[in-house]
Amino acid sequence: MVDENELLDILDKFDAEITPLPETPNKRPFVDSVQDGPLSSSITKTVFFGDEDESKGDLTLTFIGPNGVDLLECLAVETLSKYLTDSSVSLFRQAFVEVENPLATHVSTYNDDYIKTAINIDFSNISIEDIDEMPKKITEVLSSHETELDINRIRDVVDQSKWDLIYEAENDDDTFVTSVIYQFIYGDKSSNDLPGYLKDLKDYEILMSWEPAKWRSLYTKYFVSNPSLFIIAKPSKELYRSNRKASKQLLKDRKAKLGPEGLKKLATKLEAAIEKNNNPIPEEILESFGYPDVAKIKFIQTQSIAAGKNHDVANDVSLAVTRKVENDTPKGFPLYLHFENIKSNFVTVDLLCSSFEIDQKLLNYIHVFVSLFTLPLEQDGKLVPYSEVVKDVQRDTISATVSTSFDNNFQEFVDFKIVARNENYEKVIDWYTKLLFHTKFTQDRVKVAVEKALNNLPSKKRSGYSMLNTLMNKHIRTERSLARAQRTYLVEAFLKDVLKTIDDDFDTVARDLEQFRQQLIKQNNLRVLVVADVARLEHPVASWETFAANFKSMSEPLTDLPYTSKVLTDVGKLESSGKCYIISTPGSSASYMDLMARIPLDANAQESAKILLAAEVLQCVEGPFWRGIRGSGLAYGANVYHVVEWGTVIYDIYRGVDVEKCFEVGKEIVQSYASEVQQINDKALHGAMSSVVNSLVNGQTNYVSAAYRKFFDQVLMKRGPDYNQTLVKSLSQVTSQDVVDVLKKYFLPMFDPKSSVCFVCCSPSKVESIEKFFNSKGYATSVEYVAADDGEESYESDEDEDGDDDEDDYSDTEDDGDEGEDETDSGSD
């Protein structure tokens, strides 16, 4: 939270330093110049990208939409785009995704908002045998639906979008910032139209009143009669191999053309550029920014309230809201309930279940179980189709999801999460009763879930960062780990076997899934977290009685928290160090590396503050890693982060050109500061502290994120409700010598094979040199190759015909687009 008067004062001073605008406004070339006309006819283009795996491609469909300043029509077109794509009951997903033998694994939409709006619809992971026919099939689906628009569902989408916007506005300031920037660029220069972007929700009310004929007219105008652009992206083994050869030949020709003297001149020019780049920033510029006053840092406060079997919180009975919860708690209430009281129009309810209760042999079924919210429902002796279930859930909620972590932490949890309006609190509980206890695993829906998981694999294999995370999970976690099981690449054989069994013996699969459900969803394995304005909930606790009645046993003690430390291998515990695991995937031309070492599992705020500051001193903008690694072109990113849940510090290289040099330079930098050859001055320390505080504050920009953080600190990590405040105070007490000591104690061991483990993902052309390098450093290396879908692993050597191994091979076209997030997240939104 910020001091508004101080913020406005800073802004006034900043505005005073800006050169006044000219009396005659400058022209806006993107508005005032002649605009491109619409497409005269539909176009289909095919582009190829290099990859050994030629099994799956992608497709993008684009239409030119309305003028961006026509807010009502833009909103109406966006509504139709969502109607086509945004859930498992949307037109495109019903036609291409949620079917047996799906043609794609995902469909999504987004708009490019310029002077005219571009409507983009992406289709992912299309079988290469079907991809050329997809434009025709998509066009046919759009045309045939022209007279079949579901007006009721369109109105549902309008209403959902309205509440999505309200929720987003409550939790994300960028909602308003984006609108203001767009108006500034494209709107009226006088800004008289700005209130239309921000003031109210009347456009949603207008759209709710539109007659079917108006919706059909708009649909025809933009999605049927409107010329379109189809871009088909196909993988090409031939292109992958020819690009590698061409890159090497280009480099060889360039060297031959320059000759020894030309290369010397370029080296001199590069050295001069590096020297200029490394010139220190003038002290007066740095000092003009000042340093934050730690005492003024105020985090958003929430009130924790325990009910039922929750003994993690001492209730403050002086608060009226606490007394309300306690008075509403029935005698002997059997569930664990934790409330975080905030100011909000919405309620967020998480049900956290430990995966340690599930038999190890069943864990791989997580890839099916996450579809729990999109299954048919057994109700009153009848089976309600999944499509009706999804529609009804969407009407009553903002979102409903199943994931394999809590807020990207504690990845051995299964987290059921529903967000809804406050007045729908009891409906949320009712939906949990239906979805957790009365959904049915049917043959068709289970098959769709398994096929979707398998069809997603080619895109996962193309992502170097995703495969690095998969490699780590494979070696640091045991097969008892849910986080390991949810990496599709590691359970591919299991999923293929399940796919066969579905057709031959579905009853066996159904029994396994029901056993998974029964073992996971038990009264003593549920921790319920409710984040809401509790005073506005009529019966915050008693409303759960009907839900609790579904459990047969009520007396068993609460299960333990599923700490990752309990499912670590000897490698994960760093009891077996000195290993370097390398995975090669041809779809990623960049390299990725993680070096892992230990920190205390029970690190307190004081020790954590030292580790955070030491990391930030190294990785801050224009800091040692920035200049030595990113600035010199060795990698796009170099960072150090620590995982508090299982006591690990990691040196991470993202999209590296040369991970060997990243290792060397990283080690040299850490060594130079640890040995005090390079000094950590007060400015570097204060700057690092500002960056850490900024990160902590950015992690709690709204009430929900603050509530989640408090629950994480207080209940899951057991380090108290005010941990962040304690951490910030500790930061101000860290000295330069403390940072040096941490670098010696925790950071240098990351580069020592006696105390670290290394993971690398790279292209096949890099394997030999990387393996040789880490062997020379004392690591025992092992290599695995990611095979193409046909199982082929015949990768060509990177050696030239004359035997030279060119170490300077690189590519600047890498764009993985996948940050390795949980692969199994799913939901009805």
C-alpha positions in Angstrom: 0.0 0.0 0.0 1.3 3.5 -0.9 0.9 7.0 0.6 -1.3 8.6 -2.0 -0.1 12.2 -1.2 3.5 11.1 -1.5 2.8 9.4 -4.8 0.9 12.4 -6.3 3.7 14.7 -5.1 6.3 12.6 -6.9 4.2 12.6 -10.1 3.8 16.4 -10.0 7.6 16.8 -9.8 8.0 14.3 -12.6 5.5 16.1 -14.8 7.2 19.4 -14.2 10.4 18.0 -15.7 8.7 16.9 -18.9 9.0 19.2 -22.0 5.5 20.8 -22.6 3.5 19.6 -25.5 3.6 21.9 -28.6 0.6 24.2 -29.1 -0.1 22.5 -32.4 -0.4 18.8 -31.6 1.9 16.4 -33.4 0.3 14.2 -35.9 -0.3 10.5 -35.0 0.9 8.6 -38.1 -0.9 5.5 -37.0 -4.2 7.5 -36.9 -3.8 10.5 -39.2 -2.2 8.7 -42.2 -4.1 6.7 -44.8 -5.2 3.4 -43.4 -4.8 0.0 -45.1 -8.1 -1.3 -46.5 -9.7 -4.7 -45.6 -8.6 -7.9 -47.3 -10.2 -8.2 -50.7 -10.4 -12.0 -50.5 -9.5 -14.8 -48.0 -5.9 -16.0 -47.9 -4.2 -19.2 -46.7 -0.5 -19.2 -46.1 1.8 -22.0 -44.9 5.0 -21.4 -43.0 7.5 -24.0 -41.9 9.6 -24.2 -38.7 12.5 -26.5 -38.0 11.8 -29.6 -35.9 12.6 -33.3 -36.0 9.0 -34.1 -34.8 6.7 -33.5 -37.7 3.6 -34.9 -36.1 1.7 -31.8 -35.0 1.4 -28.2 -36.2 -0.6 -25.0 -35.3 -3.0 -22.7 -37.1 -4.1 -19.1 -36.6 -7.3 -17.6 -38.1 -7.4 -13.8 -38.3 -10.2 -11.4 -39.3 -10.1 -7.6 -39.5 -12.6 -6.4 -37.0 -14.3 -3.1 -36.3 -12.7 0.3 -35.6 -11.0 0.1 -32.2 -12.8 3.3 -30.9 -16.2 1.7 -31.6 -16.3 0.3 -28.1 -19.8 -1.3 -28.3 -19.1 -3.1 -31.6 -15.7 -4.2 -30.4 -17.2 -5.6 -27.2 -19.9 -7.4 -29.3 -17.3 -9.0 -31.6 -15.1 -10.0 -28.6 -18.2 -11.7 -27.1 -18.7 -13.7 -30.3 -15.0 -14.7 -30.3 -15.4 -16.0 -26.8 -18.6 -17.7 -27.7 -16.7 -19.6 -30.4 -13.7 -20.5 -28.2 -13.8 -19.8 -24.5 -14.9 -23.1 -22.9 -15.4 -26.8 -23.5 -19.0 -26.0 -24.7 -17.9 -23.4 -27.3 -18.5 -24.0 -31.0 -14.9 -24.6 -32.0 -14.0 -26.8 -29.0 -17.2 -28.9 -29.5 -16.2 -29.3 -33.2 -12.5 -29.9 -32.9 -11.3 -30.5 -29.3 -13.9 -32.1 -27.1 -14.5 -35.0 -29.4 -13.0 -38.5 -29.9 -10.0 -38.3 -32.2 -9.7 -34.5 -31.7 -8.3 -32.4 -34.5 -6.7 -29.9 -32.0 -5.9 -29.9 -28.3 -6.8 -26.2 -27.6 -8.6 -23.2 -29.2 -8.1 -19.7 -27.9 -8.8 -16.2 -29.0 -7.3 -12.7 -28.5 -7.6 -9.3 -30.1 -5.0 -7.0 -31.4 -6.4 -3.6 -30.6 -5.1 -1.0 -33.1 -6.9 1.6 -35.2 -8.8 -1.5 -36.3 -9.3 -4.6 -34.3 -7.7 -7.8 -35.4 -9.6 -10.9 -34.3 -7.2 -13.9 -33.8 -8.2 -17.5 -33.1 -5.4 -20.1 -32.5 -5.8 -23.8 -32.9 -3.0 -25.8 -31.2 -1.4 -29.2 -31.9 -3.2 -30.2 -35.1 -2.2 -33.6 -36.6 -0.1 -32.9 -39.7 -2.4 -35.3 -41.7 -5.4 -33.0 -41.0 -3.9 -29.5 -40.9 -4.2 -28.7 -44.6 -8.0 -29.4 -44.5 -8.5 -27.3 -41.3 -9.2 -24.0 -43.0 -12.0 -25.6 -45.0 -13.4 -27.3 -42.0 -13.3 -24.2 -39.9 -15.0 -22.1 -42.6 -17.7 -24.7 -42.9 -18.3 -24.8 -39.2 -18.6 -20.9 -39.1 -20.9 -20.8 -42.2 -23.2 -23.6 -41.1 -23.6 -22.1 -37.6 -24.9 -18.8 -39.1 -28.6 -19.7 -38.5 -27.9 -21.7 -35.3 -26.5 -19.1 -33.0 -27.4 -19.9 -29.4 -28.6 -16.5 -28.2 -29.0 -17.6 -24.6 -25.4 -18.7 -24.4 -24.3 -15.5 -26.1 -26.0 -13.6 -23.3 -24.4 -15.9 -20.8 -21.0 -14.9 -22.3 -21.9 -11.2 -22.1 -22.8 -11.6 -18.4 -19.7 -13.6 -17.6 -17.5 -11.1 -19.4 -19.0 -8.3 -17.4 -18.3 -10.0 -14.1 -14.9 -11.1 -15.4 -14.1 -7.4 -16.0 -15.3 -6.4 -12.5 -13.2 -9.1 -10.9 -10.2 -8.1 -13.0 -10.6 -4.5 -12.2 -10.7 -5.3 -8.5 -7.5 -7.4 -8.7 -5.4 -5.9 -11.5 -4.7 -2.2 -12.0 -3.6 -2.8 -15.6 -7.2 -3.2 -16.5 -7.5 0.6 -16.3 -4.0 1.4 -17.5 -4.5 -0.4 -20.8 -7.7 1.5 -21.5 -6.1 4.8 -20.8 -3.1 4.1 -23.0 -5.4 2.9 -25.9 -7.5 6.1 -25.6 -4.3 8.2 -25.6 -3.0 6.5 -28.8 -6.2 6.2 -30.8 -9.0 8.1 -29.1 -10.1 11.8 -29.2 -7.1 14.1 -28.7 -9.2 16.1 -26.3 -9.7 12.9 -24.2 -13.4 13.8 -23.9 -14.2 10.2 -24.8 -12.1 8.8 -21.9 -15.1 8.2 -19.6 -16.5 5.9 -22.2 -13.6 3.6 -21.6 -13.7 3.6 -17.8 -16.9 5.1 -16.3 -19.5 2.3 -16.3 -20.8 -1.0 -17.7 -23.6 0.3 -19.8 -22.3 -1.4 -23.0 -22.9 -4.8 -21.4 -26.5 -3.8 -20.6 -27.0 -2.8 -24.2 -25.7 -6.1 -25.5 -27.9 -8.0 -23.1 -30.9 -6.3 -24.8 -29.9 -7.1 -28.4 -32.3 -9.1 -30.4 -31.2 -12.4 -32.1 -31.3 -10.7 -35.6 -28.7 -8.2 -34.5 -26.3 -10.8 -33.2 -26.8 -12.8 -36.4 -26.1 -9.8 -38.6 -22.9 -9.0 -36.7 -21.8 -12.7 -36.8 -22.3 -12.8 -40.6 -20.5 -9.5 -41.1 -17.3 -10.4 -39.2 -17.1 -14.2 -39.2 -18.8 -15.4 -42.4 -18.7 -12.7 -45.1 -15.5 -11.2 -43.8 -12.3 -12.3 -45.8 -10.0 -14.2 -43.5 -6.3 -15.0 -43.2 -5.3 -18.6 -42.3 -1.7 -19.1 -41.3 -0.7 -22.8 -41.0 2.5 -23.5 -39.1 4.1 -26.9 -40.0 7.2 -28.5 -38.5 9.9 -29.6 -41.0 12.7 -32.1 -40.4 14.3 -31.0 -43.6 14.2 -27.3 -42.7 15.7 -28.1 -39.2 18.6 -29.9 -40.7 19.2 -27.5 -43.6 19.1 -24.5 -41.2 21.8 -26.1 -39.1 24.0 -26.7 -42.1 23.3 -23.2 -43.6 24.2 -21.5 -40.2 27.5 -23.3 -40.1 28.2 -22.5 -43.7 27.3 -18.9 -43.2 29.7 -18.6 -40.3 32.5 -20.4 -42.2 32.0 -18.1 -45.2 32.0 -15.0 -43.0 35.3 -16.0 -41.4 36.8 -16.7 -44.8 35.7 -13.4 -46.1 37.0 -11.4 -43.2 40.3 -13.2 -42.9 42.6 -12.9 -39.8 42.9 -9.1 -40.1 39.2 -8.6 -40.5 38.5 -10.8 -37.4 41.1 -8.8 -35.4 39.4 -5.5 -36.3 36.0 -6.9 -35.3 37.5 -8.1 -32.0 38.9 -4.7 -31.3 35.6 -3.1 -32.2 33.8 -5.5 -29.9 36.2 -4.8 -27.0 35.6 -1.1 -27.4 31.8 -1.6 -27.4 32.0 -3.7 -24.2 34.2 -1.2 -22.5 31.7 1.6 -23.4 28.8 -0.5 -22.2 30.5 -1.2 -18.9 31.1 2.5 -18.1 29.6 3.0 -14.7 26.4 5.0 -14.4 27.2 8.5 -13.1 26.8 8.6 -9.3 24.6 11.7 -9.4 22.0 9.9 -11.5 21.9 6.9 -9.1 21.7 9.1 -6.1 18.8 11.2 -7.6 16.5 8.2 -7.2 17.0 7.8 -3.5 16.2 4.6 -1.5 12.9 3.4 -0.2 12.2 3.9 3.5 11.6 0.4 4.7 9.6 1.7 7.6 7.0 3.0 5.2 6.4 -0.3 3.4 2.9 -1.4 4.4 1.5 -4.7 3.1 -2.2 -5.3 2.6 -3.6 -6.7 5.8 -6.2 -9.5 6.0 -7.8 -11.1 9.0 -7.3 -14.9 9.5 -10.2 -16.9 11.1 -10.2 -20.6 11.9 -13.2 -22.9 12.1 -13.8 -26.6 12.6 -10.6 -28.7 12.7 -8.4 -25.7 11.9 -6.0 -25.2 14.8 -3.4 -23.3 12.9 -4.8 -19.9 13.8 -5.5 -18.2 17.1 -8.8 -16.3 16.5 -9.1 -12.7 17.5 -12.5 -12.7 19.2 -12.4 -8.9 19.6 -13.3 -8.7 15.9 -17.0 -8.9 15.0 -16.3 -11.0 11.9 -14.5 -13.6 14.0 -17.4 -13.8 16.4 -19.8 -14.2 13.4 -17.7 -17.2 12.2 -17.5 -18.8 15.6 -21.3 -18.3 16.3 -22.1 -19.9 12.9 -19.9 -23.0 13.6 -22.1 -26.1 14.4 -21.0 -28.2 17.3 -18.5 -30.8 16.3 -18.1 -29.4 12.8 -15.9 -31.9 11.0 -14.1 -29.9 8.3 -11.0 -27.8 8.3 -12.0 -24.2 7.4 -9.7 -21.2 7.1 -11.1 -17.8 6.3 -9.1 -14.7 5.1 -11.3 -11.7 5.6 -10.9 -9.0 2.9 -12.9 -6.3 1.2 -14.2 -7.8 -2.1 -17.3 -8.4 -4.2 -16.1 -11.9 -4.8 -15.4 -15.1 -2.8 -12.6 -17.4 -3.7 -12.8 -21.0 -2.3 -9.9 -23.4 -2.5 -10.1 -27.1 -1.5 -6.6 -28.4 -0.9 -6.0 -32.2 -0.9 -2.7 -33.9 -0.2 -1.8 -36.3 -3.0 0.1 -38.4 -0.5 -3.2 -40.2 0.3 -3.4 -41.6 -3.3 -1.8 -45.0 -4.1 1.4 -44.4 -6.0 0.2 -46.6 -8.9 -2.8 -44.3 -9.4 -0.9 -41.0 -9.5 -0.6 -40.9 -13.3 -4.3 -40.7 -13.6 -4.0 -37.0 -12.6 -4.0 -36.3 -16.4 -7.7 -37.5 -16.4 -8.7 -36.4 -13.0 -8.1 -32.7 -13.7 -11.1 -32.9 -16.1 -13.4 -33.5 -13.1 -15.2 -30.2 -13.6 -16.1 -31.1 -17.2 -17.7 -34.4 -16.7 -21.4 -35.5 -16.8 -23.3 -35.3 -13.5 -25.4 -38.0 -11.9 -28.5 -36.2 -10.5 -31.9 -37.6 -9.6 -31.3 -40.9 -11.3 -30.3 -39.2 -14.6 -27.1 -38.3 -16.3 -26.8 -34.6 -17.0 -24.5 -34.1 -20.1 -21.2 -32.5 -19.4 -22.0 -29.6 -21.7 -25.0 -28.6 -19.5 -22.9 -29.0 -16.4 -20.2 -26.6 -17.8 -22.8 -24.1 -18.8 -24.4 -24.1 -15.4 -21.1 -23.8 -13.6 -20.2 -20.8 -15.8 -23.4 -19.1 -15.0 -22.8 -19.3 -11.2 -19.0 -18.7 -11.1 -16.2 -16.5 -12.4 -13.9 -19.5 -12.8 -13.7 -23.2 -11.7 -10.4 -25.0 -12.0 -8.4 -28.1 -10.9 -4.6 -27.7 -10.6 -1.6 -29.5 -9.1 -0.3 -26.8 -6.8 -1.4 -24.1 -4.5 -0.7 -20.7 -6.1 2.3 -22.3 -7.9 3.7 -23.6 -4.6 3.3 -27.0 -2.9 3.1 -29.0 -6.0 2.0 -32.2 -4.2 -1.4 -30.6 -3.5 -4.4 -31.1 -5.7 -6.2 -27.7 -5.6 -9.9 -27.3 -6.5 -10.6 -23.6 -6.9 -13.9 -21.7 -7.6 -14.3 -17.9 -7.7 -17.8 -16.5 -7.7 -19.8 -13.4 -6.6 -20.3 -13.1 -2.8 -24.1 -13.8 -3.2 -23.2 -17.2 -4.8 -21.3 -18.5 -1.9 -23.8 -21.3 -1.1 -24.0 -22.1 -4.8 -20.2 -22.6 -4.8 -20.5 -25.1 -2.0 -23.4 -26.8 -3.8 -21.2 -27.1 -6.9 -18.4 -28.6 -4.9 -20.8 -31.2 -3.6 -22.0 -32.1 -7.1 -18.6 -31.9 -8.9 -16.5 -33.8 -6.2 -19.0 -36.5 -5.4 -21.5 -36.9 -8.2 -19.7 -36.5 -11.5 -19.2 -39.6 -13.6 -16.1 -40.7 -15.5 -17.6 -41.8 -18.8 -15.8 -43.6 -21.6 -16.0 -40.7 -24.0 -14.9 -38.0 -21.6 -12.0 -40.0 -20.3 -10.8 -40.8 -23.8 -11.0 -37.1 -24.7 -8.8 -36.2 -21.6 -6.2 -38.8 -22.4 -6.0 -37.9 -26.1 -5.7 -34.2 -25.3 -2.8 -34.9 -22.9 -1.0 -37.0 -25.5 -1.6 -34.6 -28.3 -0.1 -31.8 -26.3 3.2 -33.6 -26.1 4.8 -32.4 -29.3 4.5 -28.7 -28.2 5.9 -29.6 -24.8 8.9 -31.3 -26.4 9.6 -28.2 -28.5 9.8 -26.0 -25.3 13.3 -26.1 -24.0 12.3 -24.6 -20.7 9.5 -27.1 -20.2 11.8 -30.0 -20.9 14.3 -28.7 -18.5 11.7 -28.7 -15.8 10.6 -32.2 -16.8 14.2 -33.4 -16.6 14.6 -31.9 -13.1 11.3 -33.4 -11.9 12.4 -36.8 -13.2 15.6 -36.9 -11.2 14.9 -34.9 -8.0 11.4 -36.3 -7.2 10.5 -40.0 -6.5 7.7 -41.8 -8.3 5.6 -41.1 -5.2 5.5 -37.4 -6.4 2.4 -35.9 -8.1 4.6 -33.2 -9.6 6.6 -35.8 -11.3 3.5 -37.7 -12.5 2.0 -34.6 -14.0 4.8 -34.2 -16.5 3.2 -35.8 -19.6 6.6 -36.7 -21.1 7.4 -38.9 -18.2 4.1 -40.9 -18.3 3.6 -41.1 -22.0 3.7 -44.9 -22.1 1.2 -45.1 -19.2 -1.2 -42.8 -21.0 -0.9 -44.7 -24.3 -1.7 -47.9 -22.4 -4.7 -46.3 -20.8 -5.9 -45.2 -24.2 -5.9 -48.8 -25.3 -7.6 -50.0 -22.1 -10.4 -47.5 -22.5 -11.6 -49.4 -25.6 -10.9 -52.9 -24.4 -11.7 -52.7 -20.6 -13.1 -49.3 -19.6 -14.5 -50.7 -16.3 -10.9 -51.1 -15.0 -10.0 -47.5 -15.9 -13.2 -46.3 -14.3 -12.5 -48.2 -11.1 -9.0 -46.8 -10.9 -10.4 -43.2 -11.3 -13.0 -43.8 -8.6 -10.4 -45.1 -6.3 -8.3 -42.0 -7.0 -11.3 -39.9 -6.1 -12.1 -41.8 -2.9 -8.5 -41.7 -1.7 -8.1 -38.0 -2.4 -11.4 -36.5 -1.4 -11.8 -37.5 2.3 -13.0 -35.4 5.2 -9.5 -35.5 6.9 -7.7 -34.7 3.6 -9.4 -31.4 2.9 -8.2 -28.0 3.9 -10.8 -25.4 2.8 -9.5 -21.8 2.3 -12.2 -19.1 1.9 -11.0 -15.6 0.8 -14.0 -13.2 1.0 -15.7 -10.3 2.8 -16.9 -12.7 5.5 -19.4 -10.3 6.9 -21.3 -10.5 3.7 -21.6 -14.3 3.8 -24.9 -15.2 5.5 -23.6 -18.6 6.9 -19.9 -18.8 6.4 -19.5 -22.2 8.2 -23.0 -23.7 8.6 -23.4 -23.6 4.8 -20.9 -26.5 4.6 -23.0 -29.0 6.6 -24.6 -30.5 3.5 -21.2 -30.9 1.8 -19.7 -32.5 5.0 -22.6 -35.0 5.1 -21.1 -36.8 2.1 -18.3 -38.2 4.1 -18.7 -41.5 5.9 -15.9 -41.0 8.3 -15.7 -37.8 10.4 -13.2 -38.7 13.2 -9.9 -39.4 11.5 -7.0 -36.9 12.3 -6.1 -34.3 9.6 -3.5 -35.5 7.1 0.0 -34.0 7.1 0.9 -31.3 4.7 2.5 -32.7 1.5 5.9 -31.2 1.7 8.1 -31.7 -1.4 11.0 -32.6 0.9 9.2 -35.9 1.6 9.3 -37.0 -2.0 12.8 -36.0 -3.0 15.3 -38.5 -4.3 18.9 -38.6 -3.1 19.7 -36.3 -6.0 16.9 -33.9 -4.9 18.2 -33.9 -1.4 21.8 -33.2 -2.7 22.9 -36.4 -0.9 24.0 -37.6 -4.3 25.8 -34.7 -6.0 28.2 -34.4 -8.9 25.7 -35.4 -11.5 24.9 -33.5 -14.8 21.8 -34.6 -16.5 21.4 -33.5 -20.2 18.3 -33.7 -22.3 18.4 -32.9 -26.0 15.4 -31.7 -27.9 15.6 -30.6 -31.5 12.7 -28.2 -31.3 14.6 -25.8 -29.1 17.7 -24.1 -30.5 18.5 -22.3 -27.3 20.0 -24.0 -24.2 18.7 -23.9 -20.6 20.6 -24.8 -17.4 19.9 -25.1 -13.7 22.7 -25.6 -11.1 21.2 -26.7 -7.8 22.8 -26.6 -4.3 21.4 -26.7 -0.7 20.3 -24.1 1.7 18.8 -24.7 5.2 15.3 -26.1 4.9 14.3 -24.1 8.0 16.0 -20.8 6.9 14.6 -18.0 9.1 13.8 -14.5 7.9 17.2 -13.2 8.7 19.0 -15.9 6.7 16.4 -15.6 3.9 17.0 -11.9 3.7 20.7 -12.4 3.2 20.1 -15.0 0.5 17.6 -12.7 -1.3 19.9 -9.7 -1.2 22.9 -11.8 -2.4 20.9 -13.0 -5.3 19.6 -9.6 -6.2 23.1 -8.0 -6.0 24.2 -10.5 -8.7 21.1 -10.4 -11.0 19.7 -6.8 -10.8 19.4 -4.7 -13.9 22.9 -3.6 -15.0 24.3 -5.8 -12.2 27.1 -8.4 -12.6 25.1 -11.1 -14.2 23.3 -8.6 -16.5 26.6 -7.2 -17.8 28.7 -10.4 -17.8 26.1 -12.8 -19.2 23.1 -11.1 -20.8 25.1 -8.0 -21.9 27.7 -10.1 -23.6 25.1 -12.2 -25.4 25.7 -15.5 -23.6 22.0 -15.9 -22.5 18.8 -14.0 -22.4 18.5 -14.4 -18.7 20.7 -15.4 -15.7 19.2 -15.5 -12.2 19.6 -17.1 -8.8 16.5 -18.1 -6.9 15.8 -20.2 -3.8 13.0 -22.6 -3.2 12.1 -22.3 0.5 9.8 -25.3 0.6 12.6 -27.8 0.1 15.7 -25.8 0.8 17.4 -25.3 -2.6 19.3 -22.5 -4.3 19.4 -22.6 -8.1 21.5 -20.8 -10.7 19.2 -20.6 -13.8 20.2 -19.9 -17.4 17.3 -19.0 -19.7 17.7 -19.2 -23.5 21.4 -19.5 -23.5 23.7 -19.4 -26.5 26.6 -20.9 -24.7 25.9 -22.6 -21.3 29.5 -23.6 -20.9 30.6 -20.0 -20.8 27.5 -19.1 -18.7 28.8 -21.6 -16.1 32.3 -20.1 -16.3 31.3 -16.5 -16.2 28.7 -17.1 -13.4 31.3 -18.8 -11.3 33.9 -16.1 -11.9 31.4 -13.4 -10.9 30.4 -15.2 -7.7 34.0 -16.0 -6.9 35.1 -12.4 -7.4 32.6 -11.1 -4.9 32.9 -14.0 -2.4 36.7 -13.4 -2.3 36.1 -9.6 -2.1 38.2 -8.9 -5.2 35.0 -7.1 -6.3 33.5 -5.0 -3.5 29.8 -4.7 -2.7 29.3 -1.0 -2.0 26.4 0.6 -0.2 24.7 1.7 -3.4 24.7 -1.9 -4.8 23.3 -3.2 -1.5 20.6 -0.5 -1.3 19.7 -1.0 -4.9 19.4 -4.8 -4.3 17.2 -4.1 -1.3 14.9 -1.8 -3.3 14.5 -4.6 -5.9 13.7 -7.3 -3.3 11.2 -5.0 -1.6 9.6 -4.2 -5.0 9.3 -8.0 -5.7 7.7 -8.6 -2.4 5.2 -5.8 -2.9 4.4 -6.8 -6.5 3.6 -10.3 -5.2 0.8 -8.8 -3.1 -0.9 -6.2 -5.2 -4.4 -7.0 -4.3 -6.4 -8.5 -1.4 -6.6 -12.0 -2.8 -2.8 -12.3 -3.4 -2.2 -10.9 0.1 -4.6 -13.5 1.6 -2.9 -16.3 -0.3 0.5 -15.2 0.8 -0.6 -15.0 4.4 -2.1 -18.6 4.2 1.2 -19.8 2.6 3.3 -18.2 5.3 1.2 -18.9 8.3 -0.4 -22.3 7.6 1.8 -24.1 5.0 5.3 -22.8 5.9 4.6 -22.3 9.6 6.6 -19.1 9.7 3.9 -16.7 11.1 1.3 -14.3 9.6 3.7 -11.3 9.5 6.6 -13.0 7.8 6.9 -10.5 5.0 7.1 -7.6 7.5 9.8 -9.4 9.4 11.6 -10.1 6.2 11.6 -6.5 5.1 12.9 -5.4 8.5 15.6 -8.0 8.2 16.7 -6.7 4.8 17.6 -3.4 6.3 20.0 -5.1 8.7 21.9 -7.1 6.2 25.5 -5.9 5.7 27.9 -6.3 2.8 29.8 -8.8 4.8 26.6 -10.8 5.3 26.2 -11.0 1.5 29.9 -12.1 1.1 29.4 -14.8 3.7 26.2 -16.1 1.9 28.0 -16.1 -1.4 30.7 -18.3 0.1 28.4 -20.5 2.0 25.5 -21.1 -0.5 26.3 -19.7 -3.9 29.8 -21.0 -4.7 28.7 -24.6 -3.9 26.4 -24.3 -7.0 29.5 -24.4 -9.2 31.2 -27.3 -7.3 30.4 -30.9 -8.4 31.0 -32.0 -4.8 27.9 -30.0 -3.6 25.7 -29.5 -6.7 23.7 -31.1 -9.4 23.3 -29.8 -12.9 20.5 -30.0 -15.4 20.8 -28.9 -19.1 18.4 -28.9 -22.0 19.9 -28.2 -25.4 19.7 -29.0 -29.1 21.3 -32.2 -30.4 24.1 -30.1 -31.9 25.3 -28.9 -28.5 25.2 -32.2 -26.6 28.8 -33.3 -27.3 30.5 -30.1 -26.3 28.3 -29.6 -23.2 28.9 -33.2 -22.1 32.6 -32.8 -22.6 32.7 -29.5 -20.7 30.9 -30.8 -17.6 33.0 -34.0 -17.6 36.0 -31.8 -17.5 34.5 -30.0 -14.5 34.2 -33.2 -12.5 30.5 -34.0 -13.2 29.3 -37.4 -14.1 27.1 -36.8 -17.2 24.2 -38.7 -18.6 22.3 -37.8 -21.8 18.9 -38.6 -23.1 17.4 -37.6 -26.4 13.8 -36.5 -27.0 12.6 -38.7 -29.8 10.3 -37.4 -32.5 6.7 -38.9 -32.5 7.8 -41.7 -34.8 10.6 -42.6 -32.4 13.4 -41.5 -34.7 16.6 -40.4 -33.0 18.9 -40.2 -36.0 20.4 -36.7 -35.3 23.1 -35.5 -37.5 26.5 -34.6 -36.0 27.4 -30.9 -35.9 30.9 -31.5 -37.2 31.9 -30.2 -40.5 33.2 -32.5 -43.2 36.7 -31.5 -42.4 36.2 -32.4 -38.7 36.0 -28.9 -37.3 33.4 -28.5 -34.5 32.1 -25.0 -34.7 31.5 -23.8 -31.1 30.0 -20.5 -32.2 26.8 -21.9 -33.7 23.7 -19.9 -32.5 20.2 -18.9 -33.3 18.2 -15.8 -32.6 14.9 -17.2 -33.6 14.1 -19.2 -30.4 10.7 -18.5 -28.9 9.5 -21.3 -26.7 6.4 -19.6 -25.3 6.1 -22.1 -22.5 7.5 -21.4 -19.1 7.0 -24.9 -17.8 3.9 -24.3 -15.8 1.8 -27.1 -14.4 0.9 -29.3 -17.4 -2.3 -30.6 -15.9 -4.3 -27.5 -14.9 -7.8 -27.7 -16.1 -11.2 -26.1 -15.6 -14.5 -25.0 -16.9 -13.6 -21.5 -17.6 
